[in-house]
Amino acid sequence: MKRLILALTILLIGTILSAQILIYGDTRNHPEVHRELISKVQDTSYELILFTGDMNRKGTLQSEYDEFKEIIAPLKGRFLPARGNHEDDLQLFKDNFPFPGGHSYQAIVHDSLHYFILDSTSDIMPASRQYQWLKKTMEASTLPKIVVIHHPPFSSGAHGDADGLALFLPALFKKHNVKLVFSAHDHDFEHLNYDGIDYVVSGGGGAPLREMSKLSPHSRYFKVTHHYVIMTRAGRQLQISAYDLSGNLLHTFQTDI
């Protein structure tokens, strides 16, 4: 009996340790690169797939979404996309990826973590409906939080810090136990840390690569390459690892939750 309990315990721990979440984005106008990326990750079952935005060339034609969905069809896991600025037609985005309440942003709880999928292409300033929803929903939750938002509050890439988001979002994130922020918009991989929160720019899913504009003082690692990110959980710690399309490890770090 003791051996059976031990075996079941080891099996349970192994399952927990092997659970993975896939993060990537900015596939845009190079479906051949996106297909290559999918070929590298499609054999794994993911608990979640977090897409950091810009799946389309312009996002104004259903044919763009049809092509995107055909490419991601082999993926196994719940797909949660953030809207990017290349999802130009808001209604078309919502038709293809319906969110609760007809919104283009949502929150879900998974594995005792609270995920927030935001729409930075729509109004997210402090007076906006989206920001007020975000603030209220974060205030009501004591769980550790992870945010997915297309435009990065901090970035060393070609666009840099996006649209003044750093003026108000990091303070809200700090107040409400946000541990990780995933974004894209800049076509590179970057890990930054500001005020104890890890920020990851993952915009290397196929869009044309762009060089660094100006190194952010918050940057920990920067690389211009197509890539994807895998997040795994072990107890109270998350492991985040970025890989290029040859499977080489680019960068890895841990964050406590």
N, C-alpha and C positions, 0 to 999 in steps of 0.2 A: 504493500500500500504506500509506504514512504517513497519507494522508488517511482511509483506511478505519479505521485504528487510532484516529486522532483522533476520528472520528465515533462510533465505538463507545465510546470513553472518555467523550465528552460525553453520550451516551445513558445510560451507566451512572451517571454523576454525577447526571444529571437524575432518574433513577429513584430513587436513594438520597435525594436532597433532597426528592422529592415523597412519599416513604413517610410515612404518617401513622398515628397511634394516636388513637382517640377515647376520651375519658373523660367519664363523667357518672353520675348516680345520684339516689336519692330521688325516684322517680317516683310511688310510692305510689297515692293515691286520686284522681288527676286524669289519667285516660288521655287526655283531650283535649289537655292540655299535652304529654304524652309524644308523642302523635301529631304535634303541631306540631313538636316537636324533631326527631323522626325525619325529617319532611319536609324539614328543612333540611340533614340530613347524609347522606341515603340514597344520593345520587348518587356518593359517593366510596367507593372500595375501601380498607379499613383493614387494616393488618397485624394489629392487635389492637383489641379493644373492651373497655376496662376499666370495669366497672360497680361503683360504690362502695357498693352495698347499698340495701335498702329498695325492692324492686320491687313489693311488694304492700301491700294495705290491712292485712291481718293475717298472711297467709301460712299459713292453715289450710285453704284450699280449693283443689282442683285447678283450679277455674274461674278463680281469680286468676292462676295460672301460664299457663293457656291464653290468657287475654286478653293477658298480658304478651308471650308468645311471638308472638302474632298481630301485635302492634304492632311488635315489633323484626324481624319477618320480612324487611322490605326491606333491612336492614343487610347489608353485605358485609364479612366479616372474622370472625376467631376471637373468640368472645364469652367473656369471663372475668369472672364475677360474684363479688364478695365478699358473704357473707351479712350481712344487716342484722338489726336487732331486729324488723323487721316481716316477716321470714321466720321466723315463730314456730315452726312445725313443722319441726324439723331433718330428719326423715326425708323429708318432702315436698320440702324444698329439695334434698336429695341425690338424690331420685328424678328430679327435673326437670333438675338440673345435676350429673351424676355427676363426682366428682373421683377421682383415682387412690387406690387403697387404701381406698375407702369413706369417706374423710375429707371434711370441709367446708373444708379449706384445702389449698393446693398451691403448688408452685414450678415455674416453667418457665424455660428459657433461650431467648431470642429476640434475634437480632441482637447477640450478644455482651453482652447485658444479662440479669441474673438477676431475674426477677419473682417476688414472693411475694404470693399472694392469701390473706389471713388471715381468720379467723372470730373477731371480737371479741365476738360474742354468746355464744359458748362460752367456756370457761375458757382464758385466755391468761396467767394469772399465772405467775411464774417456776417454780413447782413443777409446772405442768400439763404434760401430754403435748405439747400444741401448742407451748408455749414451748420445751420441750426439743428438739423436732423443728426449730423455727425456729433456735435457737442452733446446733445441730449442722450443719444444712444451710448456714447462713451461714458458719460456720467453715470448711467444706470448699470454699468458693467464693472465688476471687479477683476475680471479675467485679464491675463496678459493679452496684448493686442498686436496684430500685424496689419499693416496698411499696404494696399496696392493702388498706386496712382500714377498715371502716365507721365505727367510733368514732374521732374525731380526738384524738390526744395533746394538740394545742393548738388552740384555737378561741376566737374572740370572739363566737360566735353564742349562741343561746338556751340550748343545753346547756352550752357552755363546754368546758374540758378534760375529757376523758371518763374517768371511772372510775379515775383514778389511773394511767392508762397512761404519763403523762409521768414517772412515778417510776422506770420501769425500761426502757421500750422505746427512748427516744432514746439512751441509753448503749450499748445493744446495736447500734442502727443506726449510731452513730458508729464503733464499733469495727470494723464489718464493711462499710464502704464503701457504705452506703446513700446515694443521691443525692436521691431523691424519695420522698415519702410522700403518697399520694392517699387521701382519706377523704370522709365525708359526714356524716350524722346531723343536722347543722345545715343548715337550708334556705337556703343562701346560697352565694356564692363568696368564698373568702378565700385569699390567699397569705401564708404566714408563713415565717420562717426562724429556726431555732434551732440553734446550734452548727454552722453551716455547711451544714445540711441544709434543703432546701426542703420545706415542708409545704403541701399544697393541699387545701382543703375544697371539694368540688364536690357539693353537695346540692340542686341547682336543677333537677331533671328533671321536676318536676310537683307535688311535695308543697307544702302551704301554706307560703308564705314567712314567715320570722320575722326580727324585727329583732335588732340587736346587743344582747347582754347587757352585756358589759364588754370594752373593747378590750384585747386581749392585747398585752403588751410586745413580742411577737415578730411582730406583724402588719405586713405590707408593703402590703396592699391588701384592702379589704372592700367587698362590694357585695351588696345584697339584690335578687336577680333570678333568674328562670329562665335557664338557660344550659347550655352544654356546653364542653368543653375539647379542644383539639387539640394533640397533641405530635408534633413532627417532629425528625428527627435529621440533623445535618450534621457528619460526622466525629466529633470528640470533644466535641460540644456538642449539648444538647437544647434546643429552643425550645418553650415552653409558652405557649399563647394561649387565653384565655377569650373566648367570644362570647355575646351575648344572642340571643334567638330571632328578632330582626330582622337578625341577622348583623353587628351592631356589635361591634367589638373593645373588650372591657372592660379587659383587662390582659394584658401579655405579659412574659415574662422568660426568661433563659437560665441553664442550669446546665451546668458542665463535667463530663465523665465521664472 
